[in-house]
Amino acid sequence: MHLRILHTSDWHIGRKLKEHDRAEEFRKFFAWLGDVIARENIDALIVSGDIFDTRSPSAEAQEIYYSFLAEVSGKSCRHVVITSGNHDSAAFIDAPSKIMSRLEIHLVGRSRDDEIITLKDESGSPEMIVCAVPFLRDKDLRTVKAEDTFTDVERQIKTGIKNHYAEIFSRALETRGDNDIPIVATGHLFLEAETTRADEGEHSLYVGTAIKVGTDIFPEDIAYVALGHLHSPQKIGRPNIRYSGSPVYMSFGELGVTKTVSVVDFDGKNFAGVREIDIPVFQEMARVSGDMAGIESGIRELVSKNKSVWLEVIYTGDVRPADIQKELSDLVKDSAVEILSIIDKMNYKIPGDGANDFDGKILSDIEPLRMFERLMTSKDVPEEKQDKMKQLYREILQEVRAEEK
Protein backbone atom coordinates (compact mmCIF):
# COMPACT_ATOMS: atom_id res chain seq x y z
CA MET A 1 0.00 0.00 0.00
CA HIS A 2 1.29 3.44 -0.96
CA LEU A 3 0.67 6.39 1.33
CA ARG A 4 1.74 10.05 1.12
CA ILE A 5 1.87 12.73 3.81
CA LEU A 6 2.78 16.41 3.83
CA HIS A 7 4.82 17.58 6.81
CA THR A 8 4.87 21.23 7.84
CA SER A 9 5.34 23.12 11.09
CA ASP A 10 6.00 26.45 12.80
CA TRP A 11 3.24 28.40 11.11
CA HIS A 12 3.29 31.06 13.84
CA ILE A 13 -0.04 32.47 12.65
CA GLY A 14 -0.45 35.99 13.97
CA ARG A 15 3.25 36.77 13.90
CA LYS A 16 4.11 40.41 13.26
CA LEU A 17 7.36 41.82 11.96
CA LYS A 18 8.33 45.07 13.65
CA GLU A 19 4.61 45.60 14.38
CA HIS A 20 3.68 45.07 10.72
CA ASP A 21 0.66 42.85 10.19
CA ARG A 22 1.29 39.70 8.16
CA ALA A 23 -2.21 38.28 7.82
CA GLU A 24 -2.11 38.57 4.03
CA GLU A 25 1.11 36.55 3.87
CA PHE A 26 -0.45 33.77 5.91
CA ARG A 27 -3.59 33.74 3.77
CA LYS A 28 -1.50 33.42 0.61
CA PHE A 29 0.56 30.62 2.15
CA PHE A 30 -2.51 28.60 3.11
CA ALA A 31 -4.06 29.09 -0.33
CA TRP A 32 -0.81 27.79 -1.84
CA LEU A 33 -0.65 24.91 0.65
CA GLY A 34 -4.18 23.84 -0.19
CA ASP A 35 -3.26 23.71 -3.88
CA VAL A 36 -0.14 21.61 -3.14
CA ILE A 37 -2.16 19.16 -1.03
CA ALA A 38 -4.62 18.67 -3.90
CA ARG A 39 -1.96 18.49 -6.61
CA GLU A 40 0.24 16.02 -4.72
CA ASN A 41 -2.67 13.76 -3.68
CA ILE A 42 -1.76 14.04 -0.01
CA ASP A 43 -3.41 11.46 2.23
CA ALA A 44 -2.52 13.09 5.57
CA LEU A 45 -1.30 16.53 6.64
CA ILE A 46 1.03 16.49 9.67
CA VAL A 47 1.70 19.78 11.50
CA SER A 48 4.38 19.68 14.21
CA GLY A 49 3.73 22.56 16.54
CA ASP A 50 3.84 26.34 16.88
CA ILE A 51 0.55 26.75 15.08
CA PHE A 52 0.12 30.22 16.53
CA ASP A 53 2.71 32.77 17.53
CA THR A 54 1.21 33.39 20.96
CA ARG A 55 -0.82 31.48 23.52
CA SER A 56 -3.72 33.91 23.03
CA PRO A 57 -4.13 34.22 19.25
CA SER A 58 -6.18 37.08 17.86
CA ALA A 59 -9.60 36.59 16.29
CA GLU A 60 -8.04 37.14 12.87
CA ALA A 61 -5.35 34.50 13.49
CA GLN A 62 -8.02 32.02 14.55
CA GLU A 63 -10.13 32.82 11.48
CA ILE A 64 -7.15 32.12 9.19
CA TYR A 65 -6.48 28.80 10.96
CA TYR A 66 -10.03 27.48 10.98
CA SER A 67 -10.74 28.66 7.43
CA PHE A 68 -7.79 26.63 6.18
CA LEU A 69 -8.86 23.53 8.10
CA ALA A 70 -12.38 23.85 6.71
CA GLU A 71 -10.98 24.19 3.19
CA VAL A 72 -8.62 21.22 3.33
CA SER A 73 -10.75 18.82 5.39
CA GLY A 74 -12.69 16.17 3.54
CA LYS A 75 -11.12 16.82 0.15
CA SER A 76 -8.13 14.97 -1.26
CA CYS A 77 -6.52 15.01 2.19
CA ARG A 78 -8.30 12.43 4.35
CA HIS A 79 -6.59 13.24 7.64
CA VAL A 80 -5.03 16.17 9.48
CA VAL A 81 -2.89 15.70 12.62
CA ILE A 82 -1.86 18.83 14.54
CA THR A 83 0.28 18.96 17.67
CA SER A 84 1.13 21.96 19.81
CA GLY A 85 4.50 23.71 20.12
CA ASN A 86 6.12 25.80 22.82
CA HIS A 87 4.46 28.98 21.49
CA ASP A 88 0.98 27.43 21.66
CA SER A 89 -1.54 27.14 24.46
CA ALA A 90 -1.99 23.39 24.83
CA ALA A 91 -5.51 23.95 26.19
CA PHE A 92 -6.44 26.19 23.25
CA ILE A 93 -5.25 23.63 20.69
CA ASP A 94 -7.11 20.84 22.52
CA ALA A 95 -10.39 22.71 23.07
CA PRO A 96 -12.18 21.77 19.78
CA SER A 97 -10.54 18.32 19.52
CA LYS A 98 -13.69 16.21 20.02
CA ILE A 99 -15.71 17.91 17.30
CA MET A 100 -12.68 18.21 15.00
CA SER A 101 -11.97 14.48 15.22
CA ARG A 102 -15.31 13.86 13.49
CA LEU A 103 -13.79 15.63 10.49
CA GLU A 104 -10.61 13.50 10.74
CA ILE A 105 -8.73 16.50 12.15
CA HIS A 106 -6.83 15.23 15.17
CA LEU A 107 -5.56 17.81 17.67
CA VAL A 108 -3.09 17.06 20.46
CA GLY A 109 -2.24 20.04 22.62
CA ARG A 110 -1.05 18.49 25.88
CA SER A 111 0.80 15.27 26.58
CA ARG A 112 -1.70 12.53 27.37
CA ASP A 113 -2.42 8.80 27.17
CA ASP A 114 -4.11 8.95 23.75
CA GLU A 115 -1.21 10.41 21.74
CA ILE A 116 -1.38 7.33 19.50
CA ILE A 117 -3.74 8.03 16.59
CA THR A 118 -4.75 5.32 14.13
CA LEU A 119 -5.68 6.78 10.74
CA LYS A 120 -8.09 4.69 8.67
CA ASP A 121 -8.85 4.50 4.95
CA GLU A 122 -12.28 4.82 3.34
CA SER A 123 -13.13 1.20 4.16
CA GLY A 124 -12.26 1.64 7.82
CA SER A 125 -9.01 -0.28 7.69
CA PRO A 126 -5.92 1.15 9.46
CA GLU A 127 -3.49 2.85 7.07
CA MET A 128 -1.12 4.74 9.38
CA ILE A 129 -0.31 5.14 13.06
CA VAL A 130 0.80 8.56 14.29
CA CYS A 131 2.59 9.01 17.59
CA ALA A 132 1.26 12.55 17.95
CA VAL A 133 3.69 13.90 20.53
CA PRO A 134 3.23 17.61 21.29
CA PHE A 135 5.81 19.89 22.86
CA LEU A 136 6.69 18.16 26.13
CA ARG A 137 6.81 20.70 28.91
CA ASP A 138 9.03 20.52 31.96
CA LYS A 139 6.18 19.21 34.13
CA ASP A 140 5.53 16.39 31.63
CA LEU A 141 9.09 15.12 31.99
CA ARG A 142 10.19 15.36 35.61
CA THR A 143 9.27 16.06 39.20
CA VAL A 144 10.70 19.42 40.25
CA LYS A 145 12.85 19.43 43.38
CA ALA A 146 14.27 22.54 45.02
CA GLU A 147 17.71 20.99 45.36
CA ASP A 148 18.04 20.11 41.66
CA THR A 149 21.13 21.53 39.99
CA PHE A 150 21.32 22.67 36.37
CA THR A 151 22.99 19.34 35.51
CA ASP A 152 20.18 17.44 37.26
CA VAL A 153 17.51 19.33 35.30
CA GLU A 154 19.21 18.68 31.95
CA ARG A 155 19.68 14.97 32.68
CA GLN A 156 16.08 14.52 33.89
CA ILE A 157 14.58 16.29 30.87
CA LYS A 158 16.68 14.32 28.36
CA THR A 159 15.80 11.04 30.12
CA GLY A 160 12.14 12.03 30.26
CA ILE A 161 11.99 12.76 26.51
CA LYS A 162 13.72 9.49 25.61
CA ASN A 163 11.47 7.45 27.91
CA HIS A 164 8.35 9.14 26.52
CA TYR A 165 9.18 8.21 22.94
CA ALA A 166 10.22 4.67 23.91
CA GLU A 167 6.93 4.08 25.70
CA ILE A 168 4.70 5.56 23.02
CA PHE A 169 6.49 3.72 20.21
CA SER A 170 6.16 0.43 22.09
CA ARG A 171 2.42 1.03 22.38
CA ALA A 172 2.24 1.98 18.70
CA LEU A 173 3.85 -1.34 17.75
CA GLU A 174 1.22 -3.18 19.77
CA THR A 175 -1.52 -1.14 18.09
CA ARG A 176 -0.14 -1.89 14.61
CA GLY A 177 0.06 -5.63 15.18
CA ASP A 178 0.46 -7.46 11.86
CA ASN A 179 -0.77 -4.54 9.73
CA ASP A 180 1.71 -3.45 7.05
CA ILE A 181 1.34 0.27 7.81
CA PRO A 182 3.87 2.98 8.74
CA ILE A 183 4.37 4.48 12.18
CA VAL A 184 5.04 8.22 12.09
CA ALA A 185 6.04 10.32 15.11
CA THR A 186 5.86 14.07 15.65
CA GLY A 187 8.13 16.12 17.88
CA HIS A 188 8.56 19.75 18.82
CA LEU A 189 12.02 19.82 20.31
CA PHE A 190 15.64 20.88 19.82
CA LEU A 191 17.69 18.10 18.22
CA GLU A 192 21.37 18.32 17.49
CA ALA A 193 21.18 19.95 14.05
CA GLU A 194 23.51 20.87 11.21
CA THR A 195 21.85 24.26 10.69
CA THR A 196 20.92 26.39 13.69
CA ARG A 197 20.78 30.14 13.34
CA ALA A 198 21.42 32.20 16.46
CA ASP A 199 19.01 34.89 15.27
CA GLU A 200 16.09 32.48 14.80
CA GLY A 201 15.25 32.88 18.46
CA GLU A 202 13.95 29.30 18.44
CA HIS A 203 16.47 27.43 20.55
CA SER A 204 15.54 27.76 24.21
CA LEU A 205 12.70 25.41 25.15
CA TYR A 206 13.01 24.65 28.84
CA VAL A 207 13.34 27.08 31.70
CA GLY A 208 17.00 27.78 32.26
CA THR A 209 18.41 25.90 29.28
CA ALA A 210 18.33 25.21 25.56
CA ILE A 211 18.51 21.42 25.95
CA LYS A 212 19.47 19.45 22.86
CA VAL A 213 18.79 15.75 22.44
CA GLY A 214 20.13 13.24 19.93
CA THR A 215 18.33 11.13 17.33
CA ASP A 216 18.83 8.08 19.56
CA ILE A 217 15.52 9.00 21.24
CA PHE A 218 13.75 7.68 18.12
CA PRO A 219 13.64 3.91 17.47
CA GLU A 220 15.49 2.73 14.36
CA ASP A 221 12.42 1.17 12.77
CA ILE A 222 10.16 4.22 12.98
CA ALA A 223 9.07 5.17 9.45
CA TYR A 224 9.30 8.96 9.75
CA VAL A 225 9.78 11.66 12.38
CA ALA A 226 8.06 14.98 11.61
CA LEU A 227 9.88 17.64 13.60
CA GLY A 228 9.06 21.23 14.46
CA HIS A 229 10.81 24.06 16.30
CA LEU A 230 13.83 25.00 14.16
CA HIS A 231 12.92 27.25 11.25
CA SER A 232 15.46 25.94 8.71
CA PRO A 233 14.33 22.80 6.82
CA GLN A 234 16.81 19.94 7.22
CA LYS A 235 17.27 16.27 7.91
CA ILE A 236 18.84 15.22 11.19
CA GLY A 237 21.10 12.21 10.76
CA ARG A 238 18.77 9.81 8.99
CA PRO A 239 16.80 10.98 5.91
CA ASN A 240 13.51 10.11 7.61
CA ILE A 241 14.06 12.47 10.56
CA ARG A 242 13.37 16.03 9.41
CA TYR A 243 12.55 19.57 10.38
CA SER A 244 10.18 21.05 7.81
CA GLY A 245 11.00 24.62 8.90
CA SER A 246 8.71 27.64 9.04
CA PRO A 247 6.72 28.65 5.92
CA VAL A 248 7.57 32.37 5.93
CA TYR A 249 10.53 34.41 7.16
CA MET A 250 9.91 35.00 10.85
CA SER A 251 12.69 37.57 11.09
CA PHE A 252 15.31 39.25 8.92
CA GLY A 253 17.75 36.77 10.41
CA GLU A 254 16.14 33.98 8.39
CA LEU A 255 16.79 35.61 5.02
CA GLY A 256 18.67 33.26 2.72
CA VAL A 257 16.83 30.14 3.92
CA THR A 258 14.67 28.48 1.26
CA LYS A 259 11.36 27.71 2.93
CA THR A 260 9.83 24.31 2.15
CA VAL A 261 7.23 21.71 3.01
CA SER A 262 8.14 18.01 3.02
CA VAL A 263 6.20 15.44 0.98
CA VAL A 264 6.88 11.95 2.33
CA ASP A 265 6.05 8.61 0.69
CA PHE A 266 5.63 5.17 2.28
CA ASP A 267 5.42 1.69 0.81
CA GLY A 268 3.62 -0.43 3.33
CA LYS A 269 5.26 0.20 6.70
CA ASN A 270 8.51 1.47 5.17
CA PHE A 271 9.77 4.98 4.42
CA ALA A 272 10.08 5.33 0.62
CA GLY A 273 11.46 8.85 0.22
CA VAL A 274 10.93 12.54 0.79
CA ARG A 275 10.78 15.61 -1.46
CA GLU A 276 11.02 19.21 -0.41
CA ILE A 277 8.72 21.61 -2.25
CA ASP A 278 9.86 25.24 -2.18
CA ILE A 279 7.37 27.74 -0.78
CA PRO A 280 7.00 30.98 -2.75
CA VAL A 281 7.97 34.24 -1.05
CA PHE A 282 4.75 36.12 -0.38
CA GLN A 283 6.37 39.30 0.97
CA GLU A 284 9.79 40.37 -0.25
CA MET A 285 12.25 41.14 2.54
CA ALA A 286 15.85 42.35 2.34
CA ARG A 287 18.82 43.45 4.39
CA VAL A 288 21.24 46.18 3.35
CA SER A 289 24.40 46.80 5.36
CA GLY A 290 27.59 48.84 5.12
CA ASP A 291 28.58 52.49 5.26
CA MET A 292 26.23 55.15 3.91
CA ALA A 293 27.54 54.89 0.36
CA GLY A 294 26.95 51.13 0.30
CA ILE A 295 23.53 51.44 1.92
CA GLU A 296 22.40 54.15 -0.49
CA SER A 297 23.49 52.05 -3.46
CA GLY A 298 21.64 48.99 -2.16
CA ILE A 299 18.44 50.91 -1.45
CA ARG A 300 18.43 52.61 -4.86
CA GLU A 301 18.70 49.18 -6.50
CA LEU A 302 15.72 47.90 -4.51
CA VAL A 303 13.65 51.02 -5.27
CA SER A 304 14.35 50.64 -9.00
CA LYS A 305 12.63 47.23 -9.03
CA ASN A 306 9.32 48.87 -8.06
CA LYS A 307 8.33 45.95 -5.83
CA SER A 308 7.04 45.88 -2.27
CA VAL A 309 10.03 45.18 -0.04
CA TRP A 310 10.36 45.23 3.74
CA LEU A 311 13.88 46.32 4.56
CA GLU A 312 16.29 46.13 7.46
CA VAL A 313 19.27 48.49 7.33
CA ILE A 314 22.46 47.79 9.27
CA TYR A 315 24.90 50.70 9.44
CA THR A 316 28.51 49.61 10.01
CA GLY A 317 30.38 52.75 8.93
CA ASP A 318 32.99 54.51 11.06
CA VAL A 319 31.46 57.99 10.78
CA ARG A 320 27.89 58.42 11.94
CA PRO A 321 25.64 60.48 9.64
CA ALA A 322 24.00 63.54 11.18
CA ASP A 323 20.50 62.06 10.82
CA ILE A 324 20.60 58.52 9.43
CA GLN A 325 16.85 57.97 9.80
CA LYS A 326 15.93 61.05 7.75
CA GLU A 327 18.50 60.28 5.05
CA LEU A 328 17.16 56.74 4.65
CA SER A 329 13.53 57.88 4.70
CA ASP A 330 14.26 60.30 1.88
CA LEU A 331 15.76 57.47 -0.18
CA VAL A 332 12.57 55.36 -0.06
CA LYS A 333 10.06 58.21 -0.21
CA ASP A 334 7.19 57.50 -2.66
CA SER A 335 8.54 54.00 -3.37
CA ALA A 336 7.34 50.48 -2.59
CA VAL A 337 10.30 49.93 -0.27
CA GLU A 338 9.54 50.26 3.43
CA ILE A 339 12.27 50.40 6.06
CA LEU A 340 11.17 48.40 9.10
CA SER A 341 14.40 48.45 11.08
CA ILE A 342 17.56 50.53 11.30
CA ILE A 343 20.44 49.12 13.32
CA ASP A 344 23.31 51.51 13.96
CA LYS A 345 26.11 49.16 14.98
CA MET A 346 28.34 52.08 15.88
CA ASN A 347 26.15 52.49 18.96
CA TYR A 348 26.85 48.96 20.09
CA LYS A 349 30.61 48.74 19.82
CA ILE A 350 32.25 48.09 23.16
CA PRO A 351 35.34 50.26 23.67
CA GLY A 352 38.47 48.83 25.23
CA ASP A 353 42.20 48.41 25.15
CA GLY A 354 42.24 44.84 23.85
CA ALA A 355 42.58 43.35 27.31
CA ASN A 356 39.55 41.05 26.94
CA ASP A 357 37.56 39.29 24.23
CA PHE A 358 34.68 41.82 24.34
CA ASP A 359 36.74 44.84 23.27
CA GLY A 360 35.56 46.25 19.94
CA LYS A 361 32.74 43.72 19.67
CA ILE A 362 29.15 44.55 18.73
CA LEU A 363 26.92 44.36 21.78
CA SER A 364 24.10 42.68 19.87
CA ASP A 365 26.50 39.91 18.79
CA ILE A 366 27.37 38.94 22.37
CA GLU A 367 25.25 36.35 24.18
CA PRO A 368 23.59 37.87 27.28
CA LEU A 369 24.84 34.96 29.38
CA ARG A 370 28.44 35.79 28.44
CA MET A 371 27.90 39.35 29.63
CA PHE A 372 26.40 38.05 32.86
CA GLU A 373 29.39 35.76 33.41
CA ARG A 374 31.69 38.73 32.90
CA LEU A 375 29.68 40.71 35.46
CA MET A 376 29.96 37.92 38.04
CA THR A 377 33.71 37.76 37.50
CA SER A 378 34.08 41.52 37.89
CA LYS A 379 32.09 41.37 41.15
CA ASP A 380 34.17 38.46 42.48
CA VAL A 381 31.19 36.13 42.84
CA PRO A 382 32.48 32.82 44.33
CA GLU A 383 32.68 30.00 41.79
CA GLU A 384 30.48 27.73 43.92
CA LYS A 385 27.61 30.24 43.55
CA GLN A 386 28.02 30.98 39.84
CA ASP A 387 26.23 27.87 38.50
CA LYS A 388 23.09 28.58 40.52
CA MET A 389 23.13 32.27 39.55
CA LYS A 390 23.55 31.37 35.88
CA GLN A 391 20.56 29.04 36.10
CA LEU A 392 18.43 31.79 37.68
CA TYR A 393 19.60 34.27 35.04
CA ARG A 394 18.60 31.86 32.25
CA GLU A 395 15.13 31.59 33.78
CA ILE A 396 14.77 35.38 33.90
CA LEU A 397 16.04 35.71 30.33
CA GLN A 398 13.55 33.14 29.04
CA GLU A 399 10.66 34.88 30.81
CA VAL A 400 11.66 38.22 29.26
CA ARG A 401 11.88 36.68 25.79
CA ALA A 402 8.50 35.00 26.22
CA GLU A 403 6.91 38.35 27.06
CA GLU A 404 8.41 39.85 23.90
CA LYS A 405 6.69 37.28 21.67
Buried (B, 14 or more C-beta within 10 A) or exposed (E): BEBBBBBBBBBBBBBEBEEEEBBEBBBBBBEBBBEBBEEBEBBBBBBBBBBBBBBEBBEBBBBBBEEBBEBBBEEEBBBBBBBBBBBBBBEBBBEEBEEBEEEBBBBBBBBEEEBBBBBBBEEEEBBBBBBBBBBBBBEBBBEEEEEBEBEEBBBBBBBBBBEBBEEBBEBBBEBBEEBEBBBBBBBBBBBEBEBBBEEBBBBBBBBBBEBBBEEEBBBEEBBBBBBBBBBBBBBBBBEBBBBBBBBBBBBBBBEEBEBBBBBBBBBEBEBBEBEBBEBEEBBBBBBBBBEBEBBBEBBEEBBEEEEEBBBBBBBBBEEEBEEBEEEBEEBBEEBEBEBBBBBBBBEEBEEEEEEEEBEEBBEEEBEBEEBBBBEBEEEEEEEEEBEEBBBEBBBEBBEEEBEEE
